[in-house]
Amino acid sequence: MQTQRVVSIGQLGVGYWGPNLLRNLNSDPSFRVVAACDLSAERRSYVERHFPDIAVESDAEALISNPAIEALVIATPAGTHFELARRALQSGKHVLVEKPMASTSAEVQELGRLAESKGLVAMVGHTFIYNSAVQYLRKMVEDGTLGEVRYIYCQRLNLGRIRSDVDALWNFGPHDISIVQYILGNSEPLSVAYHGMDYVQPGIDDVVFLNLVYPGKVLVNIHVSWLDPSRKRSIVVVGSEKMVVYDDVSEHKITIFDKGIDRRAELGKHMDYDARQPLTFDYRSGDVWIPKINFTEPLKGEVRHFYECVANGAECLTGPAHALKVIDVLERAGAARNAIGPVHKTSPLRGAIIKERVEEEHEAPIPDGSAERAMKGARKAKKSRAKVGSS
């Protein structure tokens, strides 16, 4: 019987999420946790109390340069992920980076190239991809159980935990974006629209509504907030045949509804829908069922998958290619946020936006011109509507 190889590993960062990672690594016999590092003396003391066999360090370089460590988990503040991952890969170490993998698409691509050139694993911790319920949801989409996917809406809400290094979208959004990308087969959204607001800290949005349009007329809405009275972790997928609710805080994670609206065939010459006549519809309200899903801790599955990639060469589900899709959406959301933020009145962007609105109101194009002329036209259109309404 062949003995399973043990991977020696270290961890950078033992703050908010780090203890969960360390617990799973330490309880998995496939890993030997050599050392953990944190700048905080209090967090190093936590490791010493709960994991006495693990060495503690205050300097990340002590782990990066340690030849006895072949893989590193990076669970530090988001802004440090890229540089620490880059240094670890350059030192010949596999990396599992807590989300986000990096702050820009260019950084993710650099990590991907570096890992590939050295034959190393670079994996991002999009934990929900390793959730049994999410995997079940993807299977239903893939095998056509739901019919054609029409729209998806996600809610990830809570009162806290407020952060100062990232906004609510960068904190919560990677989870839902990664899930949507996963269940839709990593297709690229055609458009991204952003609406968010900062209430507690200037410049850091506490609530965000993100709207995406995917190929095949699939609409996606992602709502994230750390200023909400209730805790919600849910995704609803509406298909042409069935609908499903994934509720991560419920005992029953997946609920399937045999509901929908169908166009009713009318008796006619060709038995089709081409005749010019009023349409009629059938409203389906069938069974509701809750499938049995063997649920295990997603983080345990994530850690196990990292081992399979490092030790056995398994294809990484959440490698740089997947991480790049998520970061691309976040970057496009950031561009959309800047576009609707405070913009100088004479900026070409504001003029283009108002010009588009005027064209929509008049259902006809208007000549190119300055933002002032577009705004003037909008004001005239508004006054004209007001006069009509008062006459």
N, C-alpha and C positions, 0 to 999 in steps of 0.2 A: 504494500500500500504506500503510495507516494505521499510524503509529508508536505502539507501546504506551506508555501513560503510566507514568512512574516515580513511585513513592510515596516521599517523603522520610520517614525514620523514625528514631527514637531508642530507646535501650534503657536502662531503669532496673534496675540490678542485674546484676552479672557474676560471681556466686558459683558455687555448685555446678552449677546447670543453665544459668545464663546464657550461658556460652561456647558451648554447643551451639546456642542460639537465635541468638546473634550470628554464628556461623559460617554458619548457613543463610541468615540475612538478607543477609549480606555476599556470599554466593556466588550469590544470586538477582538477576539483572539488572533485575528489576522493582522492586527497592528501591534506594534510596540511603541508606546509614546515615550520618546526619549526626553523631551523638554518642552516647556511652555514659557512664553515670554509676554510680559506686559509692563508698560511704563509705570503703572500704579502699584505702589507698595501694598495697598489694601488687596488688590486683585492677586498679586503674587502670594500674599498670605493666604488667600482663599484656596489657591492651588495646593499650597503646602499642607493645609488642614484636611482637604478632601481627597487629594491625590498624593500622598506622601512619597510614593515611589517615582514621581515625575520631578525632574530637576526644574528649577525656575531661574529665569534670566530677566534682566531689565533691558538688554540690548539685543535687537533683532539680529544683528550681525553674528552674534554668538551661535544662533541656530542656522543662519544662512551659510556660514562657512564651516559648519560642523560636518566632517566627512561621514560620521556615523548616522546622519539623517538623510534619507533618500527622498522624502516627500514633506511638504509643508502645507499646513492649513492656515489661511490668512483670514482672520476675523477682526481686523482693525477698522478704524474709521474709513468711510468710503473713499475719501480723498487720497488715502495712502495705498490703496489696493494695487494700482498699476505699478508704482515704483518698487514695492516689495515683491510683487509677483515677477517683475522683470529681473530683479537681482537674484531671486531664487532660481529662476530658469537659467540664467547665465551661470549659476553655480552648479547646474546639473541636477536640479531637484524638480520633481513633479509638484504641481500646485493645485490645491482646491481653494478657490477664492470665494469668500462670501459675496453675495450680490451687493452692488453691481461689480462685474469683473474689472471694469475701469470706468473712467468718466467720459470717454469719447470713443467713437468708432475707430479712429486712427490708432488709439492705444490698444483696443481689443485686437485689431489686425496685427499690430506689432507683436503682441503676446502670442498670437496664433502662429505667426511666421517663426518666432523664436522657438516655440515648443516643437514645431514640426522639424525645424533644422537640427534640433538636438535629440529628436526622438522621445520627447517627454509628453506627459499628459498635462494639459491646462484645462481645468474644469471650473465652472462657476456654480455656486450653490443655489440654484433655482429649485428649492426644496420641493415645491408642489408638483414638479414633474415626476417625483418619486412617490407621490401620493396614490394609493390604490384606487381611490374614487376618481381622481383625475384621469388615470390610465383607463379606467372603465368608461369614462365619458368620451375619451378619444376613440376608443374602440367602437362606440355607438355611432360616432360621426363617420368613422372610416367604413364601417360595414353597411351604412345606409339605413340604420334603424330609425333615425330621426327624419329621413327623407332629405330634401335639400335644406341646408342650414340657411335660415333667413336673417335672424339677428341674435346677438348675444349681449347680455348686460351683466356687469360685474359690480359688486359692492364690497369694499374693504374699509370698514368704518370702525371707529373706536373713540373714546375720550382719552387722548394721549396715545402713546408716549411721544411728546413733542421733541423734535430734534432741531439743532441749530446748524448742523453741517450739510443737511439736505432738506428739501421740501417734502411735502406729503407724497407727491408723485414719485420722486426718486426713492422714497423710503418704502412705500407700499406698492407702487405701480409695477415694478419688475415682476412681482408675483403674478399679477393678473395678465400682464402683457406676455409673459413666458407661457402661461397656461393657454391663452388664446392662440399664440403662435404654434404651440404643441398640438392642440386639437384641430387646427386648421391646416396642418401639414407644413408649417413654416412659410406660408405664402406671404408676400409683401403687401402691406396696406397701400391702397391707391391714394388715400388722403388721410391727413391727421388734423383735427381741430381741437383747440385747447381753450378751456374756460376755468380759471382758478382765481383765488383771492387770498391775500395775506391779511390776517386779522391780529395775530399775536406778535409776530416778529416781522418788521419791514423787509420786504423782498423775499420772504420765505412763505410760499403759499400753504395754507392750512387745509384747504379743500380744493379739489380739482375734479372737473368733469372732462374726460377725454373721449372724443368721438373719432372712430376709425371706420373707413370703408375699405372692404376687402373685395378681391375679384369675386364674381358671381353674385353681386348685389348683397353681400353680407355686411350688415351694419353691426358695429360693436361700440358699446358705451361702457366706459370704466369710470366709476365714481370712488374716489379715495378721500378720506378725511380723518384727522385726529381731533376733530372738534364735534363729534357726534355723540348723542346721549346713549346710543346702544351699540353693542358690539356685533358687527355683521361680517361674515366671510362667505359670500354666496355668489354663484354664477348661474344664470338662467340661459339655456340654449333653446331657441324656438325653431323647430323644423317644420317642413311642410306636412310631415306625417305624425310626428310626436314631439313632445316638449319635455325637457328635463331640468330639474333644479338640483344643483350641487350646493349643499349647505355644510360648510366645514365645521360649524359649531354645533350641529345637530348630531344626535346619536345615529340617525340614519342619514348617511352622507348623500345618497342619490335617491331621488324620487322621479319616476317617469309618468307622464300624463299622456294618455291616448286622446288628445284633444286637437282640434283644428277646424278650419273652414275650407270646404271644397266647393268648386263651381259645379252646379248640377246640370247634367246633360238634358237638353230639351228635345222632345220629339220633333224632328224636322226632316227636311229632304236629305241632308247629308249627315245628320246626327253629330254635328260639331258645334263649335262656339263661334263660327264665323258670321252667322246671320245677325242682322242688326235688330236685336230685340232685347228687352230688359233681361239682365242676368239674374239668375236665382242661385241660391247657395244652400249647402247642407252644413249644419253646425254639428261637429262631432264632439261628444263628451263621453268617452269610453272609460275604460278601467284606469285606475291609478295603482301602480305597484312599486314596491321597494325591493330592489334586488339585494341578495346577500353578498356582501363584499368582505373578503378576509382582509381586515385592516391592520396594518402595522405602522409603526412610527415612520413617517416619511424621511426624517433625518437619518434614521437607521438605514433605510434603503439607499439614501444618497451616499452615505459613508461606504456602504457595501459596494455600490457601483464604482466608486472611486478606486477601491481596492481591485476590482475586476479589471478596470482599465489599466492600472499600474502593473499588477502582477500577471495578468493573463491577456493583455492587449485587446480588451473589449472596446468596441466603438463607443465613444463618449456621447451620451444623450445631450449633455449640456456643456459642450466644448465651445471653443471660440466662435464657430459658425452660428450656433444657437445664441450665444451671448451677443453677437454682432447684430442679430435681428432685433433683439430687445433694446440695445443701446441706440440703434438707428431710430426706433419709434420714439424713445425718450428725447433724442436730439431734435427730431422733427417736431415734437411737442414743445420743446424749448423755443424753437424758431417761431412756432405758431403763437406761443405766449408773448414773445417780444413783439410780434406783429400787431397784436391787439392791445398791447400796453400803451403807456404814455408815448405818443408819437407827435413830433412837431407838425403843426397844421400844414406847413408847406412841403412836407416830405412827399416824395413820389409814391411811397407805399400808401400813405393815408389817402392821397388823391385817387390812387387806383381802387382802393376799397370803396370809397364813396362813389366813384364813377360806376363801379359794378352795381352798387345799390340803386343808383339812378336808372341805369339801364334795365334793371329788374323791374322797377316801378313803371317805366314807360314801355317795357317789352320791346325795346329797340336800342341799338347802339348809339352812343353819343360820340362826337369827335374827340380825339385826344386833346388834352389841355391841362392846365394847372389844377392843383387841388382846390384853389380858390374858386375856379369856375365850376368845378364839379359840386363843391359845397353850395355855391349860389344856386345852381340848378336844383339841388335837393331842397333848399329852402323855398324856392318858387313853387316846386311841386307840392310841398307841404301846405303853403298858403292857398294854393289853388284847390286842394282837397278840402281845406277848411271852409272856403267860400261856398263850394258846392254843398257841403254839409249843412250850412246855415241858411241856404236859400230855400 
